[in-house]
Amino acid sequence: MRRRCRRPGLQPDRGQDGVLPWHPADGDGGARHRPPFGTVGAEPGDAGVYGAGRGRTGHARPLGAVDGEGRRHHGRVLGQALAHRKRSRPGASTGFRSRTRPRDGVLCHVHGGAAPEDRLRQGGAVRLAELLAGIVPGPVGPPGEIEIEGISVDSRSVRPGDLFVAVSGGSADGHAYLADAARAGAVAALVERELPSPSLPVVRVPSTAAALPGVAVAFHGDPSAKLRVTGVTGTNGKTTVTYLIEGILAAAGRVPAVIGTINYRVAGAVLRKGLTTPFPHDLQAVTAEAVALGATDLLMEVSSHSAAQGRIEGVRFDVGIFTNLTRDHLDFHGDMESYFFAKARFFREYLPAGGKRIGIALNGDDPYGERLAGEFPSAATFGFSRSWDVHPEQMAMTWEGTRMVLATPAGPLALRSPLIGAHNVSNIMAAVAGGLLLSVDPAAVAAGVAAAGTIPGRLEPIPNARGLHLFVDYAHTPDGMDRVLSTLRGLTEGRLVTVFGCGGNRDRGKRPAMGGVAALRSDVVVLTSDNPRDEDPVAILAEIVPGLTSEGLVEAHGPSSWREGFFRVEADRKAAIALALSLAEPGDTVAIVGKGHEDVQIIGNRRLPFDDRQAVRDVLAAGG
């Protein structure tokens, strides 16, 4: 029988000839005494914890409302419902070892018991009563005998044999769509209130959103317990770090699976695309699929939304990596402290909750990473200071890539990578720390970093015959954009031409800040649309312009630059790319920033095919 779950609705000094010279890394010269890197992957229940320190595992969990990362179902947002779950009591256990654990009146499913897993291992459906053991206090009643073949939270994607989980929240309520789910073949529903004359057998729980992760874990047989699971979180660098560790694990002879922004894949074979971190039913389904395909490890990008909304409940993590924290998603989190709390929650709650021996790697250069290091004093650290466990002793950069020697607890490690930029050196250090925490031999770590290659849409070079340096990058935050443009500025002999915009229905405070970064780092700026969504593209551009025209920037560039047309505005993104290429001369660099790997542009409620990389190729092919 099938088992299915479906989706719901550092600026470098410019070296001679564009080469950044070898140099010792900056630092205070004093390395902290730390325990050696530990191993991970112990069986659940292992008392040894590496990297966990004395982290707090019982904080109350303030949960916010979802923004655009949540997919809508008939106007309902699953993420918002997950976000409105009741908070844990401070000090409450988050372990996955007993069958039930009361939490503010909600009986939450926790791992344990072999019956559902045994049934799933045999390929059959699962009795509803087995799925709800530990969620419903007491007997389920007659519906408990119903055989469940899949889980859905969207009535439009229900298939025969499904359990429909009626999640409420947002502008609509899943309880209103039971009839639709029944007509599509749902055999039972999970609800959270009494319904008059329901269209199919129902079981009531205090919160369907709270029950969903446990149901999905039970249905799929607790798949993350069968894998070494690494979670990577931070504003920037998650995708690059997961790609790098994927290469490291492959070089070590292991079979990595990846759940991330670009796609979900196993051993390099793409399964499908989805949210950066899927909702619980999809997350457990993809994890189970990875197990079935022979994966030994799972690498997961952990977004702040998923941590705040509890999407990753039930995932048993072995390693957690923190890359950095800079302004983003404030339309969702409200302020930087709340944003940090969501990221910290991953380390404070979700890592220890899985019952495994765990390792933590933190960016010591980042102020928020330093805060986490204070909470987790045995965590591995990486960064440019000699204080950190993993840091560069030497490095050099050209257009062809970066070579470096890293100091690590395993000894000096010489590395080569096609990636460029100080931010990518940081990403490489994060991946090296992760690889060592995962007990990979240093030689395989070095081989894996080299083999990972360039990352789709992350300073991805576009070959051309015009003598230009063309790059497409996903940077969509002020800090991310500054890191990318600083890298290119440091290597470019000619001019730097930047094409960018800002997304609609997102943090408006980023717009002038990104304009300021573009103006400071670029010789020419072409403003254009990103994903305007429901906003007027011209209005978005108007909010970027003040950052470009601030008095300090005019002074930095000089009035002649302004008289010559320092920036242009072209709302049509492909026309803007063509304009930028028409302005560029041999030796110049053109950076097309914001969308990276994306293959659609969201305008209103339409998702139109659009890929910056293909747009560049099309313009070049047409003589542009």
TORNUDO-347356 format. One record per residue (C-alpha): residue in one letter; z, x, y. Coordinates in steps of 0.02 Angstrom, whole numbers, plus 50000, padded with zeros to 5 digits. Each point is the difference from the previous one (the first is absolute). Example, Ala and Ser with C-alpha at 12.3 -4.5 7.8 and 13.67 -1.06 7.14 Angstrom:
<nodes>
A503905061549775
S499675006950172
</nodes>
This chain:
<nodes>
M500005000050000
R499655005950175
R501385005050120
R499504997250179
C500735000050174
R498924996650152
R500125003350183
P500634988150132
G499344992350127
L502085183150815
Q498575004050110
P499295016849929
D499595014450116
R498135002350004
G499575015949904
Q498475010750025
D498434992049928
G500964984449956
V501165008849879
L501864997450007
P500775017149961
W501245003749863
H501774999550067
P501784998549940
A500684982650017
D501184996250142
G501814997149955
D501785004750025
G499955012849861
G501474993449901
A499694990549840
R501324987549950
H500865001849833
R499364986149887
P500074996149817
P498395004349906
F498664987049983
G500484988149861
T498974991249871
V499684981449996
G499494987149876
A501644998549907
E500334984249905
P500794985650095
G501865002249997
D499955019050016
A501515004350105
G499175015050084
V499304996450171
Y499005013150093
G499584996750180
A500994984250012
G501495008050086
R501274987350052
G498724987750060
R500624982550035
T499324987749877
G500824984350058
H499494996750178
A499644982650058
R498134997450011
P499364992450161
L498294993149963
G498674996250129
A498494988850005
V498345005849934
D498525004950108
G498215002049948
E500395009849842
G500504983749920
R498554989749933
R500004981750043
H499974985849874
H499564983650084
G500825007050158
R501535005949904
V500465018450004
L500805006449841
G500695015150091
Q500944989050121
A500834990849859
L500515016449920
A500665005550168
H501114984750017
R500955003249840
K501885000450016
R500785016850035
S500965010149872
R501845002150029
P500465017650058
G500565009349845
A499104988749878
S499255008849851
T498135002349995
G499965006249820
F498784993249871
R501135000749849
S500854983449976
R499144983549972
T500634991850157
R500785004950163
P500634987350126
R499385003450176
D500564988250137
G499874985549881
V498325005149931
L499915005249820
C498725013950000
H499075006049848
V500415017849953
H499285010849862
G500634998949825
G499614991249838
A498535003449888
A499354982849958
P498714997850139
E499415018049982
D499824998249811
R498984984350019
L498895008050131
R499775015349894
Q499264988849866
G498774992750126
G500664982350000
A500584988050133
V501834999450052
R501184985349991
L500564994650172
A501825000749945
E499795018549960
L499275003450171
L501434991050086
A501425007749900
G501175007250130
I499204990050140
V500524982449956
P501864998149963
G500064990549839
P498704991549890
V498284997150074
G499744983949903
P498394993849919
P498835009550120
G500735015949929
E498934998149844
I498385000350098
E498925015249965
I499525009350159
E498385010150005
G499945005250183
I500884999050168
S499274993850163
V500674996050173
D498334993350063
S499454983049938
R498185004950032
S500095014149873
V500974991249862
R499275000849826
P500464990249845
G501665005449929
D500715006550163
L501744998550070
F499814994750182
V501375007250111
A500184988750151
V500495011750140
S500494992250165
G499965007750173
G498775002650140
S498974985450062
A499854991349832
D500964997449840
G499435003849824
H500944984749940
A498654989450081
Y498685007049883
L500754996249830
A498694986749967
D498605012450038
A500815012749885
A500164987049862
R498164995150016
A499525018449984
G500975001449837
A501745005750045
V501204995349860
A501645001650097
A500655003550173
L501465009450072
V500724990650149
E501525001250112
R500354981750040
E499934983049919
L498284992050003
P499614981549975
S498814997649854
P499415017949981
S498265002249928
L500555012049863
P501615006049917
V501105009150124
V501515011549996
R501065001150156
V500705016650062
P500965003850160
S498545010250070
T498275001549924
A499645015550105
A501595008249933
A499554995249822
L498205006150007
P500305018849973
G501124997149850
V498794987649921
A498575012350022
V501005014449928
A500484989749847
F498244993349975
H499235017450001
G501375008449897
D500795010950135
P498485011650010
S500685012550126
A501355004949874
K498585007649896
L499365011150142
R500585013650117
V499884990950167
T499865008650168
G500104990250162
V499335007350162
T500524992150164
G499775004250184
T498894995050146
N498635012849969
G499475010249848
K500414988249856
T498214999049938
T499685018750014
V501625004449911
T499654988349856
Y498235007149981
L500715017649998
I501344996149870
E498684990949898
G499035016549995
I501575009749957
L500444988649855
A498225000249933
A500015019150006
A501614999449898
G499144989649865
R500854983750044
V499174983350033
P500414993650175
A499804982350062
V499994996350187
I500414984350099
G499535002650182
T499054995550156
I498275005049940
N500074992949824
Y500954998749837
R499405012349867
V500445008549835
A499405017649959
G498824998650148
A499184983949939
V500144986250129
L500754983649941
R499874990250162
K500574999450182
G501474991050076
L501475001550117
T500765017350024
T501504993849901
P499624983849906
F501144985049988
P501175000049849
H498924990549876
D498465010750038
L501025016050005
Q500714997349826
A498294994849934
V499155015850064
T501435010649932
A499834991949829
E498125002950005
A500315018450037
V501155001149849
A498704991649890
L498695012550060
G501085014849949
A500755005250165
T501485011849995
D500424999250185
L499864987550141
L499805005150183
M500344986250124
E499814998850187
V501544990650059
S499684991050163
S501394994950117
H499494981949977
S500255001249812
A501725007850018
A500554987350130
Q499354985449896
G500655005649831
R498275001549921
I500525015649905
E501524992349918
G499935003349814
V499045016350015
R500935014549918
F499655015150111
D500265018149948
V499535008750163
G499974994750182
I499085009550138
F500174997450188
T498555006450107
N500454995350181
L500414985550113
T499084996550163
R499564984450097
D499114986749898
H500284982249940
L501194995850142
D499184982850007
F500854997749831
H501605010350011
G500374997650185
D500675017450038
M500025017549926
E501764998549931
S499534984649899
Y498415008949944
F501065014849942
F501214988349912
A498564993049896
K499445017549951
A501795005749965
R500284984849891
F498795007449874
F501135015149977
R501664991050019
E499674985449884
Y498405000349899
L500065018049936
P501754998949923
A499734982249940
G498825005049859
G501315009149899
K499005016149983
R500435017650049
I499155001650168
G499335013250121
I499734998550187
A498885010450115
L500194998250189
N499035006550150
G501325010450088
D498925002150155
D500074981450033
P501584993850091
Y500114985049885
G499765011449850
E501475010250064
R501044984250008
L499584996149820
A500415017949950
G501734997150073
E500214985249883
F499255008949849
P500605018150014
S499305005449831
A498254993850043
A498565012550000
T499315003350174
F498325005850065
G499335004850172
F499505014450113
S501765006750027
R500655013549884
S501544989249980
W499084988449882
D499785002249813
V498104999750010
H499245008350155
P498485010550045
E500155018950003
Q498175002250051
M498544988550036
A498235000650070
M498774986250037
T498114998850023
W498774985649992
E499895003449813
G501844996649971
T501725007849998
R500785014149901
M501865003150001
V501475007849910
L501474988349981
A501785005349967
T500714988649865
P501535000049887
A498815005149860
G499415015350099
P498535003350118
L498514988849969
A498255004450062
L498944984750034
R498264995450058
S499454982750055
P498474992750087
L501214990150109
I500245005650180
G501374997150128
A501855003650016
H500334982049947
N499085003449837
V501015016049973
S501514988650011
N499204988049876
I499645014449882
M501815005850012
A500574982349959
A498864999749847
V500595017149943
A501814994550014
G499574984249903
G499085009749865
L501485011649975
L501204985349992
L498864993049865
S500205016249901
V498205005750022
D499685018649973
P499665008850168
A498295006049939
A499504982049967
V500674994950170
A498855012750084
A498524995049893
G500294981750034
V500085002050188
A498345009349998
A499204987349884
A500534984750101
G498625003150125
T499784990150160
I500784982850013
P498924984750035
G500094995550184
R501285013550039
L499115013050110
E498544996949884
P498525011050052
I498264992350014
P498625012849962
N498585000350127
A498525010750056
R500424999650186
G501295013850001
L501404987750037
H501724999049924
L500144981549955
F501614992549934
V500634982749957
D501874997449998
Y501214985649972
A501235005150138
H500554984150087
T501655005250080
P500295011050153
D500805013749895
G498694999349863
M498605000650128
D500815014650091
R500145009949838
V498184997149956
L499295003650173
S501135015350023
T499315007049837
L498214997450054
R500335006250177
G500695016349927
L498445003349897
T498634993450116
E498985012450102
G499064986450093
R500574982950058
L501054987349907
V499294982450007
T501184986449938
V499564982249951
F501454988149974
G500754982950031
C501594990649958
G500284986049877
G500294982150055
N501584990249960
R500965016349985
D501235009950107
R499264999150175
G501135014050063
K498965012549901
R498434996550099
P500305009750163
A500915013449900
M498475002849891
G498915000150155
G501095013750072
V499855010449841
A498114998149997
A499865004950183
L501145015149982
R499135007349847
S498184994850025
D498585005150116
V499144983249983
V500724983549940
V499034984849942
L501094984549991
T499484986949874
S500644986349887
D501055003549847
N500504984149906
P500224987750145
R500544986049884
D500464984950106
E500045009250166
D498615002050129
P499285017649970
V499725002750186
A501814995350037
I500605012949873
L498935013450081
A500704995350170
E501755003849935
I499465017449942
V499215005250167
P501645002550096
G500445013949878
L498355008550036
T500154998750188
S501805005050030
E500275011750147
G500595014349891
L498434999549894
V498844999950151
E500915015550060
A499865008149828
H498134997149986
G499565002450184
P499034987950109
S498315007149949
S500264993849823
W500294982650066
R498465000150112
E498965004949850
G500624985249899
F501445006349895
F500064984149898
R498794986249953
V500324982549937
E498924992149864
A500794985549906
D498725000349859
R500665013349880
K498335005649927
A499245001050175
A501515010250054
I499735012149856
A498175001550049
L500505003250181
A501225013749949
L498695008549893
S498744999150142
L501235008850114
A500425013849874
E499135016949996
P499985013849867
G501735007649986
D500864984050056
T501194990049894
V499924981149985
A501564991349935
I499864981749952
V501794994349986
G500954984549944
K499164992349847
G499755014749883
H499624993949825
E499884981650046
D498394991249953
V500234984150102
Q500304995650182
I501134985150032
I499364989050141
G500874983350016
N500214993549823
R498455009149937
R499995016149902
L498315007650039
P499305014849902
F500245015750105
D500345018149952
D500125013550135
R499315013049880
Q498474989649959
A499764995550183
V499935018650042
R498745003149862
D498944985350057
V499975006150181
L499565017749944
A498624993549885
A499274990350147
G499885016050102
G501664998150091
</nodes>
